[in-house]
Amino acid sequence: MGFIQNIKSSPKYIRWTQWEYWPMAAFYIPVFPYYVFLSAKAGHPFFYVAANPGIKSGGSGFESKYDTIKMLPQKWTPKTVLAQKGTRFEIIQNALRQKGINFPMIAKPDVGFRGLLVEKVNNFEQLKAHIQKYKIDFIIQEFIESPIEFSVFYHKIPGDQKGKITSLTIKEFLLIDGDGKTQFGDLLNKSPRAKVILEDLQLRYKHLWHTIPVKGKKIKVVEIGNHSRGTHFINGNHLIDKQLHQTFDELNQKVSGWNYGRVDVRCESIEALKKGDFKIIEINGVLSEPTHIYDASQSSYWQAVKEIARHWKILYQVATKNHDNFGAEYDDTWEYIRAVKALRKYIKGLSSG
């Protein structure tokens, strides 16, 4: 491989030349002046929290995932246990057994986002090591074996009878194919999507790095549906139809105080999704993204930025209508700022841990 080709295949080159991997600031700095305009128009810098009065600060990242899960109808909810910091592990084990949660399980911070510290664990030793390493609250959920994960972005203007789905994303997990000759690590190194997170994968799969997968074996490298974990986000907006709208209108009606955000679900097929035969992995609020924008084969960087701005306009409409007509309150400005600072400190502590 030549010098130029080595550069082009490096993780750093891929990150900086393919816009879907650019940092969040690249997508939100261009939209910031529009946010300032909307804030001035609303008369409050954090007007958006009023969109979802049923979730703390509208779902700004401070909220407990466990509390939002409790808002959901049981038919859509994975079995879940809250493991509060300082709780003896034997008590957590008993709670898991009582709930009928078996391995594998998913452990994730009760406050967190973008896949931070979300892990699939296969035994009690792994679970204990993961949740006791960090002095925070975790939620532990059953692992939903359904093969497909979707993200559905929904909003409803308060007072309207029906809502609108503006984004449907199909999540394609990172896979490699064994050929009976190539080592596991080398197969990952051949994948541009794996190469971007290769350092993390080396730590995660050091026990498999020099093994040779058998020919024809498909290995799902990561089963957490986050872009930062190598998952490919595919634009599925062409699949949005009346039936899907009806299903999510039903969800909106049964989740009090949630009018805007993204729902991540697992199910067997697009038909199952439309019929409402799914489990909700996570329900997100006002800082949700319409993740179909990260399908670089279907849109450009500037189209993605434009779509983010369009959703800020929708968020403004939902929040101000809820505030003006239905009494949803805005957060106190200084309390919100203190909460943002506390969240940054919290995330920094987890990232450095």
Long-range contacts (C-beta under 8 A, 24 or more apart in sequence): 9-192, 9-195, 10-195, 11-195, 11-196, 11-197, 11-198, 11-199, 14-192, 14-195, 14-196, 15-196, 18-296, 19-296, 19-300, 19-301, 19-304, 20-227, 20-233, 20-294, 20-295, 20-296, 21-196, 22-301, 26-301, 27-304, 27-305, 27-308, 28-308, 30-305, 31-305, 31-308, 31-309, 31-312, 34-309, 34-312, 35-312, 38-312, 38-313, 38-316, 41-316, 42-316, 42-319, 42-320, 42-323, 44-330, 44-333, 45-333, 46-330, 46-331, 46-333, 46-336, 47-316, 47-319, 47-320, 47-323, 47-330, 48-286, 48-315, 48-316, 48-319, 49-286, 49-319, 49-330, 49-331, 49-336, 50-319, 50-320, 50-322, 50-323, 50-328, 50-329, 50-330, 51-155, 51-259, 51-260, 51-285, 51-286, 51-315, 51-318, 51-319, 51-322, 51-328, 52-257, 52-258, 52-259, 52-260, 52-261, 52-285, 52-286, 53-257, 53-322, 53-328, 53-329, 54-255, 54-256, 54-257, 54-258, 55-257, 55-258, 55-285, 57-286, 57-331, 57-336, 57-339, 58-260, 58-285, 58-286, 58-319, 59-261, 59-284, 59-285, 59-286, 59-287, 59-288, 60-285, 60-286, 60-287, 60-336, 60-339, 60-340, 61-111, 61-113, 61-287, 61-343, 62-111, 62-339, 62-342, 62-343, 63-111, 63-285, 64-110, 64-111, 64-137, 65-108, 65-109, 65-110, 65-111, 65-112, 65-139, 65-282, 66-110, 66-137, 66-139, 68-282, 68-283, 68-285, 69-139, 69-280, 69-283, 71-255, 71-256, 71-257, 71-258, 71-283, 72-254, 72-255, 72-280, 72-283, 73-251, 73-254, 73-255, 76-251, 76-265, 76-276, 76-278, 76-279, 76-280, 77-279, 77-280, 78-141, 78-142, 78-144, 78-279, 78-280, 78-281, 79-141, 79-142, 80-139, 80-140, 80-141, 80-142, 81-139, 81-140, 81-141, 82-110, 82-137, 82-138, 82-139, 83-107, 83-131, 83-137, 83-138, 83-139, 83-140, 84-137, 85-135, 85-136, 85-137, 86-135, 89-124, 89-128, 89-132, 92-131, 92-140, 93-124, 96-140, 101-140, 101-141, 101-142, 102-142, 103-143, 104-143, 105-140, 105-141, 105-142, 105-143, 106-140, 106-141, 106-142, 106-143, 106-224, 107-131, 107-138, 107-139, 107-140, 107-141, 108-138, 108-139, 108-141, 109-134, 109-136, 109-137, 109-138, 109-139, 109-350, 110-136, 110-137, 110-138, 110-139, 111-136, 111-137, 111-343, 111-346, 112-347, 112-350, 113-284, 113-287, 114-226, 114-228, 115-224, 115-226, 115-228, 115-229, 116-347, 116-350, 116-351, 117-350, 118-224, 118-226, 119-224, 120-223, 120-224, 133-353, 134-350, 134-353, 136-346, 136-350, 141-281, 143-223, 144-266, 144-279, 144-281, 146-266, 146-267, 146-268, 146-272, 146-278, 146-279, 147-268, 148-266, 148-267, 148-268, 148-269, 148-270, 148-273, 149-173, 149-225, 149-264, 149-265, 149-266, 149-281, 150-236, 150-264, 150-265, 150-266, 150-267, 150-270, 150-273, 150-278, 151-225, 151-233, 151-262, 151-263, 151-264, 151-265, 151-291, 151-292, 152-244, 152-248, 152-262, 152-263, 152-265, 152-273, 153-261, 153-262, 153-263, 153-288, 153-289, 153-290, 153-291, 153-292, 153-311, 154-248, 154-251, 154-252, 154-260, 154-261, 154-262, 154-263, 155-259, 155-260, 155-261, 155-314, 155-315, 155-318, 156-249, 156-252, 156-259, 156-260, 156-318, 157-259, 157-317, 157-318, 157-321, 158-259, 158-318, 158-321, 158-322, 158-325, 158-326, 158-328, 159-321, 159-325, 159-326, 162-245, 162-249, 163-245, 163-248, 163-249, 163-252, 163-259, 164-245, 165-240, 165-244, 165-245, 165-248, 166-290, 166-310, 166-311, 166-314, 167-237, 167-262, 167-290, 167-291, 167-292, 167-293, 168-235, 168-236, 168-237, 168-239, 168-240, 168-244, 168-292, 169-233, 169-234, 169-235, 169-236, 169-290, 169-291, 169-292, 169-294, 169-295, 170-233, 170-234, 170-235, 170-236, 171-225, 171-231, 171-232, 171-233, 171-234, 172-231, 172-232, 172-233, 172-234, 173-220, 173-221, 173-222, 173-223, 173-225, 173-230, 173-231, 173-232, 174-220, 174-221, 174-222, 174-229, 174-230, 174-231, 174-232, 175-218, 175-219, 175-220, 175-221, 176-213, 176-218, 176-219, 176-221, 177-216, 177-217, 177-218, 177-219, 178-212, 178-213, 178-214, 178-215, 178-216, 178-217, 178-218, 178-219, 179-213, 179-215, 180-212, 180-213, 180-214, 180-215, 180-216, 181-212, 181-215, 182-212, 182-213, 183-209, 183-210, 183-211, 183-212, 184-208, 184-209, 184-210, 184-211, 184-212, 184-213, 184-219, 185-209, 185-210, 187-213, 188-221, 193-230, 193-232, 194-221, 194-230, 196-230, 197-228, 197-229, 197-230, 201-230, 225-264, 225-281, 227-291, 227-294, 233-291, 233-292, 233-294, 233-295, 234-292, 234-295, 235-292, 235-295, 235-297, 235-298, 235-299, 236-270, 236-292, 237-292, 239-270, 241-274, 243-274, 243-275, 244-273, 244-274, 247-273, 247-274, 247-275, 247-276, 250-276, 251-276, 255-283, 258-283, 258-285, 259-318, 259-322, 260-285, 260-286, 260-288, 260-314, 260-315, 260-318, 260-319, 261-285, 261-286, 261-288, 262-288, 262-289, 262-290, 262-291, 286-315, 286-319
